[in-house]
C-alpha cells in the first residue's frame, strides 16, 4: 500500500492540521516527518479548538497509529504540555502514539542559543520562533546531537552535560551565558515523562505497516517555501519540508509514495522575516488578517498577508509532485468585491517571469495581477462543493487551469464540517 503525503505549498499555516484531521479516518497510520514545536496545527471540531505542535494530527482518532518520525526535533517540555492538554480533553495519547528513538532532542541550551543568535542578527533577523529548532538541527548535522533513544542510556545525564558545555562555549563567543537553570529542572522532569511512552525504531514500524497493507498518511509541519534547500533562503526553517523530506524523515523509499496532497490558502500569508512578493501593507492586507484570524498558533505573532501567488505555487507543486490540491480559508475572502491573483513577476528590466529567482530575498520583483470578481457573500452555510457561488467556482477553475492540478477540497470555515469535497 503506498504512503500518501500531505504538504503545505506556501510559507506554512495553510491549514494542514485540519485536512489531516478530515482525511485521517480513512488511514491506519499518521506520521509526522519533520519540524518541531515551531509548528502549530490548529484543528477545530464540535466548537472546540485544538492546537498540536509535535504530535501527529491523527491523535484524535482511536483507531489510528500516530508516529513521531526520526526527522522531527522533539522538545520534551512542550511534548508533556501537549499531552497534558489532550488528557484534559479526554484523549489518552499514550494508547496510540509512538516516538522514534532517532528523533533529535531539543535541549534548554538549544533554546538559549536560538535566542542569542537571533538577537545578534539585529535588523537582519531570520524571524526564528526561538524554540531551539535551528540549533537542534545544527547539532544533528554536526553529528553531536542527543536523540530520543539516548534518554534510555545510563549515561544520558553525562552526555547532556557534555553537550551543554559545548553550547556554553558557543554562547561565550557572543559574550553571553546560557541561563538555563530553571528550564533544566523542567527538562529532566519532562524526560522522565517521555520515558513512559513507547519509543520505537519507527523506520521498521512504518515499513512493516507498508508491508501489511496499512493505509499511511505522512504529515509535514512547515510550508514548502520554508524548505532548507528550496525555500526563500536564508529565511527558511532548518529541515526539508518537501515530499522528499518524508522519505528521509520516516525511512520510506520513494517508490512507496502515492497521493501527494498540496494544501494552500485562497490567499497568502507569512510569519517572520523574508521575501513576500504579494504582501499587502494596506487596509486590504489588514482586512484579510482580521477576517482570517491570521495570528500564529505557536507564537501569536500577526501574520503578513497578501494575494495568492501563482509562480510560488507552481514551484511548490513541481517540487512536490502534487497530485491533488486542497484550498483552505476561502471564506476569508467573503467580503471582497474583487480578488487579485499574481500570475507573474516583473523584473527591473521589464521582463516577465513565472519562476522564482534563487536570490528572491534580494530580487526586486513587482507582482503582476489579474483581477477576478469576488463572491461577496458568506460561504460557511454552503454544504456541498458544487453548490458554491459561481464566482468561487470560477476562481477555482482559473487556479486549476494555471496550476494544472485539480482542487478536490475547499474549506469554507474552521470546523470539520466546513470542508467541501468535489
Secondary structure, 3 states (H helix, E strand, C coil): CCEEEEEECCCCCCCHHHHHHHHHCCCCEEEECCECCCCCEEEEECCEEEEECCCCHHHHCCCCEEEECCCEEECHHHHHHHHHHHHHCCCCHHHCEEEECCCEECCHHHHHHHHHHHHHCHHHCCCCCCCCHHHHHHHHHCCCCCEHHHHHCCCHHHHHHHHHHHHHHHHHHCCCCCCCHHHHHHHHHHHHHHHCCEEECHHHHHHHHHHCCCCEEEEEEEEHHHCCCCCCCCCCCCCCCCHHHHHHHHCCCHHHEEEEEEEEECCEEECCCCCCCCECCCHHHHHHHHHCCCECCCCCCECEEECEEHHHHHHHHHHHCCCEEEEECHHHHCCCCEEEEEEEEECCCCCEECCCCCCCCCCCCEEEEEEEECCCCCCCCCCCCCCCCHHHHHHHHHHHHHHCCCEEEEECCCECCCEEEC
